[in-house]
């Protein structure tokens, strides 16, 4: 399947998100869905703290691992500041 791009969409919480990102990246998958501050997720989940994978955790993993990102940090910081107005 070398011509097929595989992506992943994870639900997580603060305690397990980095482990999930590391496992995903180690498996060769570099397309990772995420959401600002992890908002979203399944409202029927048993654990009310489980949500989408937080984009900021993906960014932290990439930075800590020395991987390059094409993310424009100025726009990212603007989006994070705005998200505080929307989500609190």
Secondary structure, 3 states (H helix, E strand, C coil): CCCCCCEECCEECCCCHHHHHHHHHHCCCCEECCEHHHCCCCCCCCCCCCEECEHHHHHHHHHHCCCCCCCCHHHHHHHHHHHHHHHC
